[in-house]
Amino acid sequence: MTTVKLYYCGKTLTGIESRGHSGFSHKGRDIVCAAVSTLMQALVLGLEGREGFECLIDDRVPVIRASWPSSEQERLAILTETIAESLRVIAQENPRYVKLSTEEK
């Protein structure tokens, strides 16, 4: 199962993490895992070079974690909230394969 965490500081989204394989299908054919990974990679690409942006990518686990300062959220809202909402939809449509949770930082 893929776990997705949305990290908040108060009501402000400050990070997103995806971890694990969904198990929807075999590696290389898993469209649920591919959807989550694509969204997370788009988030990383959109945040690269921003001040305070932190990223962890570990293919062995696998995990992709991106975080940013809460002071930047207003400027990043279109990107980050779109990614978060897309991940929510994938989790809602695939509850056996993706679990989404929130965590206060």
DOFIMI-706923 format. One record per residue (C-alpha): y, x, z; residue in one letter; residue number from 1. Coordinates in nm, 4 decimals. Last residue first. Layout:
% DOFIMI-706923
<rec><c2>Y</c2><c1>X</c1><c3>Z</c3><resn>a</resn><resi>NUM</resi></rec>
...
***
This chain:
% DOFIMI-706923
<rec><c2>1.9680</c2><c1>0.4131</c1><c3>1.2106</c3><resn>k</resn><resi>105</resi></rec>
<rec><c2>1.8530</c2><c1>0.0490</c1><c3>1.2201</c3><resn>e</resn><resi>104</resi></rec>
<rec><c2>1.5343</c2><c1>-0.0123</c1><c3>1.0267</c3><resn>e</resn><resi>103</resi></rec>
<rec><c2>1.4420</c2><c1>-0.2674</c1><c3>0.7654</c3><resn>t</resn><resi>102</resi></rec>
<rec><c2>1.0996</c2><c1>-0.3508</c1><c3>0.6272</c3><resn>s</resn><resi>101</resi></rec>
<rec><c2>0.9353</c2><c1>-0.3981</c1><c3>0.2896</c3><resn>l</resn><resi>100</resi></rec>
<rec><c2>0.5606</c2><c1>-0.4040</c1><c3>0.2364</c3><resn>k</resn><resi>99</resi></rec>
<rec><c2>0.4298</c2><c1>-0.3560</c1><c3>-0.1169</c3><resn>v</resn><resi>98</resi></rec>
<rec><c2>0.0736</c2><c1>-0.4065</c1><c3>-0.2454</c3><resn>y</resn><resi>97</resi></rec>
<rec><c2>-0.0617</c2><c1>-0.7249</c1><c3>-0.0892</c3><resn>r</resn><resi>96</resi></rec>
<rec><c2>0.2895</c2><c1>-0.8750</c1><c3>-0.0748</c3><resn>p</resn><resi>95</resi></rec>
<rec><c2>0.3420</c2><c1>-0.8388</c1><c3>-0.4518</c3><resn>n</resn><resi>94</resi></rec>
<rec><c2>0.6058</c2><c1>-1.0947</c1><c3>-0.5541</c3><resn>e</resn><resi>93</resi></rec>
<rec><c2>0.8022</c2><c1>-1.0639</c1><c3>-0.2311</c3><resn>q</resn><resi>92</resi></rec>
<rec><c2>0.7744</c2><c1>-0.6835</c1><c3>-0.2323</c3><resn>a</resn><resi>91</resi></rec>
<rec><c2>0.8905</c2><c1>-0.6622</c1><c3>-0.5963</c3><resn>i</resn><resi>90</resi></rec>
<rec><c2>1.1798</c2><c1>-0.8965</c1><c3>-0.5177</c3><resn>v</resn><resi>89</resi></rec>
<rec><c2>1.2862</c2><c1>-0.6914</c1><c3>-0.2146</c3><resn>r</resn><resi>88</resi></rec>
<rec><c2>1.2688</c2><c1>-0.3702</c1><c3>-0.4237</c3><resn>l</resn><resi>87</resi></rec>
<rec><c2>1.5039</c2><c1>-0.5254</c1><c3>-0.6802</c3><resn>s</resn><resi>86</resi></rec>
<rec><c2>1.7387</c2><c1>-0.6307</c1><c3>-0.3994</c3><resn>e</resn><resi>85</resi></rec>
<rec><c2>1.7469</c2><c1>-0.2757</c1><c3>-0.2598</c3><resn>a</resn><resi>84</resi></rec>
<rec><c2>1.8059</c2><c1>-0.1203</c1><c3>-0.6043</c3><resn>i</resn><resi>83</resi></rec>
<rec><c2>2.0889</c2><c1>-0.3640</c1><c3>-0.6778</c3><resn>t</resn><resi>82</resi></rec>
<rec><c2>2.2343</c2><c1>-0.3068</c1><c3>-0.3296</c3><resn>e</resn><resi>81</resi></rec>
<rec><c2>2.2350</c2><c1>0.0701</c1><c3>-0.3816</c3><resn>t</resn><resi>80</resi></rec>
<rec><c2>2.3891</c2><c1>0.0759</c1><c3>-0.7274</c3><resn>l</resn><resi>79</resi></rec>
<rec><c2>2.6555</c2><c1>-0.1915</c1><c3>-0.6874</c3><resn>i</resn><resi>78</resi></rec>
<rec><c2>2.7283</c2><c1>-0.0831</c1><c3>-0.3302</c3><resn>a</resn><resi>77</resi></rec>
<rec><c2>2.7943</c2><c1>0.2860</c1><c3>-0.3958</c3><resn>l</resn><resi>76</resi></rec>
<rec><c2>3.1729</c2><c1>0.2816</c1><c3>-0.3566</c3><resn>r</resn><resi>75</resi></rec>
<rec><c2>3.1544</c2><c1>0.0498</c1><c3>-0.0544</c3><resn>e</resn><resi>74</resi></rec>
<rec><c2>2.8582</c2><c1>0.2440</c1><c3>0.0838</c3><resn>q</resn><resi>73</resi></rec>
<rec><c2>3.0376</c2><c1>0.5800</c1><c3>0.0965</c3><resn>e</resn><resi>72</resi></rec>
<rec><c2>3.1550</c2><c1>0.5549</c1><c3>0.4602</c3><resn>s</resn><resi>71</resi></rec>
<rec><c2>2.7982</c2><c1>0.4654</c1><c3>0.5580</c3><resn>s</resn><resi>70</resi></rec>
<rec><c2>2.7012</c2><c1>0.8191</c1><c3>0.4560</c3><resn>p</resn><resi>69</resi></rec>
<rec><c2>2.4139</c2><c1>0.8440</c1><c3>0.2086</c3><resn>w</resn><resi>68</resi></rec>
<rec><c2>2.0362</c2><c1>0.8415</c1><c3>0.2205</c3><resn>s</resn><resi>67</resi></rec>
<rec><c2>1.7512</c2><c1>0.8783</c1><c3>-0.0266</c3><resn>a</resn><resi>66</resi></rec>
<rec><c2>1.3811</c2><c1>0.9011</c1><c3>0.0540</c3><resn>r</resn><resi>65</resi></rec>
<rec><c2>1.1010</c2><c1>0.9325</c1><c3>-0.2002</c3><resn>i</resn><resi>64</resi></rec>
<rec><c2>0.7502</c2><c1>0.9705</c1><c3>-0.0627</c3><resn>v</resn><resi>63</resi></rec>
<rec><c2>0.4087</c2><c1>1.0461</c1><c3>-0.2074</c3><resn>p</resn><resi>62</resi></rec>
<rec><c2>0.2447</c2><c1>1.1971</c1><c3>0.0178</c3><resn>v</resn><resi>61</resi></rec>
<rec><c2>0.1809</c2><c1>1.4976</c1><c3>-0.2110</c3><resn>r</resn><resi>60</resi></rec>
<rec><c2>0.4641</c2><c1>1.4095</c1><c3>-0.4489</c3><resn>d</resn><resi>59</resi></rec>
<rec><c2>0.7287</c2><c1>1.4805</c1><c3>-0.1851</c3><resn>d</resn><resi>58</resi></rec>
<rec><c2>1.0839</c2><c1>1.3826</c1><c3>-0.2744</c3><resn>i</resn><resi>57</resi></rec>
<rec><c2>1.3505</c2><c1>1.4011</c1><c3>-0.0056</c3><resn>l</resn><resi>56</resi></rec>
<rec><c2>1.7129</c2><c1>1.3255</c1><c3>-0.0807</c3><resn>c</resn><resi>55</resi></rec>
<rec><c2>2.0412</c2><c1>1.3527</c1><c3>0.1014</c3><resn>e</resn><resi>54</resi></rec>
<rec><c2>2.3814</c2><c1>1.2404</c1><c3>-0.0240</c3><resn>f</resn><resi>53</resi></rec>
<rec><c2>2.6735</c2><c1>1.3501</c1><c3>0.1948</c3><resn>g</resn><resi>52</resi></rec>
<rec><c2>2.9076</c2><c1>1.4087</c1><c3>-0.0981</c3><resn>e</resn><resi>51</resi></rec>
<rec><c2>2.7706</c2><c1>1.2657</c1><c3>-0.4202</c3><resn>r</resn><resi>50</resi></rec>
<rec><c2>2.6109</c2><c1>1.5124</c1><c3>-0.6629</c3><resn>g</resn><resi>49</resi></rec>
<rec><c2>2.3030</c2><c1>1.3046</c1><c3>-0.7206</c3><resn>e</resn><resi>48</resi></rec>
<rec><c2>2.3456</c2><c1>0.9427</c1><c3>-0.6123</c3><resn>l</resn><resi>47</resi></rec>
<rec><c2>2.2723</c2><c1>0.7680</c1><c3>-0.9416</c3><resn>g</resn><resi>46</resi></rec>
<rec><c2>1.9815</c2><c1>1.0002</c1><c3>-1.0191</c3><resn>l</resn><resi>45</resi></rec>
<rec><c2>1.8293</c2><c1>0.9371</c1><c3>-0.6755</c3><resn>v</resn><resi>44</resi></rec>
<rec><c2>1.8687</c2><c1>0.5608</c1><c3>-0.7142</c3><resn>l</resn><resi>43</resi></rec>
<rec><c2>1.7137</c2><c1>0.5709</c1><c3>-1.0619</c3><resn>a</resn><resi>42</resi></rec>
<rec><c2>1.4205</c2><c1>0.7665</c1><c3>-0.9150</c3><resn>q</resn><resi>41</resi></rec>
<rec><c2>1.3776</c2><c1>0.5009</c1><c3>-0.6470</c3><resn>m</resn><resi>40</resi></rec>
<rec><c2>1.3825</c2><c1>0.2200</c1><c3>-0.9030</c3><resn>l</resn><resi>39</resi></rec>
<rec><c2>1.1324</c2><c1>0.3987</c1><c3>-1.1238</c3><resn>t</resn><resi>38</resi></rec>
<rec><c2>0.9027</c2><c1>0.4703</c1><c3>-0.8306</c3><resn>s</resn><resi>37</resi></rec>
<rec><c2>0.9016</c2><c1>0.1055</c1><c3>-0.7203</c3><resn>v</resn><resi>36</resi></rec>
<rec><c2>0.8252</c2><c1>-0.0167</c1><c3>-1.0735</c3><resn>a</resn><resi>35</resi></rec>
<rec><c2>0.5596</c2><c1>0.2507</c1><c3>-1.1304</c3><resn>a</resn><resi>34</resi></rec>
<rec><c2>0.3841</c2><c1>0.1593</c1><c3>-0.8052</c3><resn>c</resn><resi>33</resi></rec>
<rec><c2>0.3720</c2><c1>-0.2033</c1><c3>-0.9156</c3><resn>v</resn><resi>32</resi></rec>
<rec><c2>0.2636</c2><c1>-0.1074</c1><c3>-1.2681</c3><resn>i</resn><resi>31</resi></rec>
<rec><c2>-0.0356</c2><c1>0.0975</c1><c3>-1.1473</c3><resn>d</resn><resi>30</resi></rec>
<rec><c2>-0.1916</c2><c1>0.2407</c1><c3>-1.4619</c3><resn>r</resn><resi>29</resi></rec>
<rec><c2>-0.1437</c2><c1>0.6127</c1><c3>-1.3946</c3><resn>g</resn><resi>28</resi></rec>
<rec><c2>-0.3324</c2><c1>0.5955</c1><c3>-1.0672</c3><resn>k</resn><resi>27</resi></rec>
<rec><c2>-0.5734</c2><c1>0.3031</c1><c3>-1.0812</c3><resn>h</resn><resi>26</resi></rec>
<rec><c2>-0.4424</c2><c1>-0.0463</c1><c3>-1.0106</c3><resn>s</resn><resi>25</resi></rec>
<rec><c2>-0.2464</c2><c1>-0.2462</c1><c3>-0.7531</c3><resn>f</resn><resi>24</resi></rec>
<rec><c2>-0.3161</c2><c1>0.0228</c1><c3>-0.4924</c3><resn>g</resn><resi>23</resi></rec>
<rec><c2>0.0515</c2><c1>0.0391</c1><c3>-0.3975</c3><resn>s</resn><resi>22</resi></rec>
<rec><c2>0.0707</c2><c1>0.4154</c1><c3>-0.3624</c3><resn>h</resn><resi>21</resi></rec>
<rec><c2>0.2507</c2><c1>0.5682</c1><c3>-0.0654</c3><resn>g</resn><resi>20</resi></rec>
<rec><c2>0.6062</c2><c1>0.5847</c1><c3>0.0680</c3><resn>r</resn><resi>19</resi></rec>
<rec><c2>0.9371</c2><c1>0.4413</c1><c3>-0.0460</c3><resn>s</resn><resi>18</resi></rec>
<rec><c2>1.2578</c2><c1>0.5150</c1><c3>0.1440</c3><resn>e</resn><resi>17</resi></rec>
<rec><c2>1.6059</c2><c1>0.3665</c1><c3>0.1217</c3><resn>i</resn><resi>16</resi></rec>
<rec><c2>1.9259</c2><c1>0.4726</c1><c3>0.2934</c3><resn>g</resn><resi>15</resi></rec>
<rec><c2>2.2669</c2><c1>0.3797</c1><c3>0.4326</c3><resn>t</resn><resi>14</resi></rec>
<rec><c2>2.2904</c2><c1>-0.0004</c1><c3>0.3936</c3><resn>l</resn><resi>13</resi></rec>
<rec><c2>2.5789</c2><c1>-0.1201</c1><c3>0.6098</c3><resn>t</resn><resi>12</resi></rec>
<rec><c2>2.5296</c2><c1>-0.4164</c1><c3>0.8424</c3><resn>k</resn><resi>11</resi></rec>
<rec><c2>2.5057</c2><c1>-0.1969</c1><c3>1.1526</c3><resn>g</resn><resi>10</resi></rec>
<rec><c2>2.3901</c2><c1>0.1379</c1><c3>1.0210</c3><resn>c</resn><resi>9</resi></rec>
<rec><c2>2.1050</c2><c1>0.0256</c1><c3>0.8011</c3><resn>y</resn><resi>8</resi></rec>
<rec><c2>1.7928</c2><c1>0.1840</c1><c3>0.6567</c3><resn>y</resn><resi>7</resi></rec>
<rec><c2>1.5847</c2><c1>-0.0096</c1><c3>0.4032</c3><resn>l</resn><resi>6</resi></rec>
<rec><c2>1.2221</c2><c1>0.0880</c1><c3>0.4298</c3><resn>k</resn><resi>5</resi></rec>
<rec><c2>0.9650</c2><c1>0.0483</c1><c3>0.1536</c3><resn>v</resn><resi>4</resi></rec>
<rec><c2>0.5936</c2><c1>0.0791</c1><c3>0.2190</c3><resn>t</resn><resi>3</resi></rec>
<rec><c2>0.3543</c2><c1>0.1126</c1><c3>-0.0710</c3><resn>t</resn><resi>2</resi></rec>
<rec><c2>0.0000</c2><c1>0.0000</c1><c3>0.0000</c3><resn>m</resn><resi>1</resi></rec>
***
